[in-house]
Amino acid sequence: MASGDDDARPSDDRDLVDGQLPMTARQEHFSLAFTRMVAYVAGCAVKTHETDYEGVDITITSSADYKRFWGAEFDLQLKCTTQQQYLTETHMAWPMKTKPYRKLIRPRRYTPAYLGVLLLPEDADQWLSVDEDRLITESRMYWQAASEFEADNGTQLTKTVHLPRTNLFDCAQLLAIMKTIGDDEGGYR
């Protein structure tokens, strides 16, 4: 399942804030909810997986008929963090453990794989604001196709990936990903 900062920091007292869900579980579920909202507004569907063994959390599908395929889809590994230091002027630098990284970049994957990292404010009270007129979140997700990541040299315990800030996970970019996969005209897959 999607994970919070567990790739970046060990569990600590912040995880048990008020006797409710641990903070890492809140981050995990918030990243899933964020992704679902974007997918549903874009007209896509979300498939869940009973296990995270293959290194993906959900599969996003489209029912559109593209040039080459009907029903394009991709697997998405989700991560979530409140650590703003990972965000630079041009990209988000996300450290991944080697084992899930290797699963994500497998070159012979049947379904294309992507990584999405949701960046949240450190204060959970700022994650979401709801009133009668709107729902506002100060979070944003950056993504990258796993096919764009470097090959694993087999010697590192972690691998830092770079998700461009231009890759902001929103409806337009999600539909562009689907079109790229469905048209199968090259590019990242």
Long-range contacts (C-beta under 8 A, 24 or more apart in sequence): 1-28, 1-32, 1-52, 1-57, 2-27, 2-28, 2-31, 2-32, 2-57, 2-77, 2-78, 2-79, 2-80, 3-27, 3-28, 3-78, 3-79, 3-80, 4-28, 4-31, 4-79, 4-80, 4-81, 5-80, 5-81, 5-82, 5-83, 7-79, 7-94, 7-95, 7-96, 7-97, 7-158, 8-81, 8-83, 8-86, 8-95, 9-83, 17-124, 23-124, 26-124, 27-80, 27-81, 27-82, 27-118, 27-120, 28-78, 28-80, 30-80, 30-118, 30-120, 30-127, 30-139, 31-78, 31-79, 31-80, 31-116, 31-118, 31-141, 32-57, 32-58, 32-78, 34-118, 34-137, 34-139, 34-141, 35-60, 35-76, 35-78, 35-116, 35-118, 35-141, 35-169, 38-141, 38-169, 38-170, 38-171, 38-174, 39-174, 41-171, 42-171, 42-174, 42-175, 43-175, 44-174, 44-178, 47-73, 54-103, 55-100, 55-103, 55-104, 55-113, 56-104, 56-113, 59-111, 60-174, 60-178, 62-175, 62-178, 62-182, 64-178, 64-182, 65-182, 66-178, 66-179, 66-181, 66-182, 66-183, 66-184, 67-182, 67-183, 67-184, 67-185, 68-182, 68-183, 68-184, 68-185, 69-181, 69-182, 69-184, 70-182, 72-178, 72-179, 72-181, 72-182, 73-111, 73-181, 74-111, 74-112, 74-113, 74-114, 74-177, 74-178, 74-181, 75-109, 75-111, 75-112, 75-113, 75-114, 76-113, 76-114, 76-115, 76-116, 76-143, 77-104, 77-113, 77-114, 77-115, 77-116, 77-146, 78-116, 78-117, 78-118, 79-115, 79-116, 79-117, 79-118, 80-117, 80-118, 80-120, 81-117, 81-118, 81-119, 81-120, 82-119, 82-120, 82-121, 82-122, 83-122, 84-119, 84-122, 86-117, 86-119, 87-119, 87-165, 89-165, 90-164, 90-165, 91-142, 91-162, 91-163, 91-164, 91-165, 92-117, 92-119, 92-142, 92-162, 92-163, 92-165, 93-160, 93-161, 93-162, 94-160, 94-161, 94-162, 94-163, 95-158, 95-159, 95-160, 96-158, 96-159, 96-160, 96-161, 97-157, 97-158, 98-152, 98-156, 98-157, 98-158, 98-159, 101-149, 101-152, 101-159, 101-161, 102-152, 104-146, 104-149, 105-146, 105-147, 105-149, 105-151, 105-152, 107-147, 109-146, 112-145, 112-146, 112-147, 112-181, 112-188, 112-189, 113-145, 113-146, 113-147, 114-143, 114-144, 114-145, 114-146, 114-177, 115-143, 115-144, 115-146, 115-149, 115-161, 115-163, 116-141, 116-142, 116-143, 116-169, 117-141, 117-142, 117-143, 117-163, 140-168, 140-169, 141-168, 141-169, 142-167, 142-168, 142-169, 143-167, 143-169, 143-173, 143-177, 145-177, 145-188, 145-189, 147-188, 147-189, 148-188
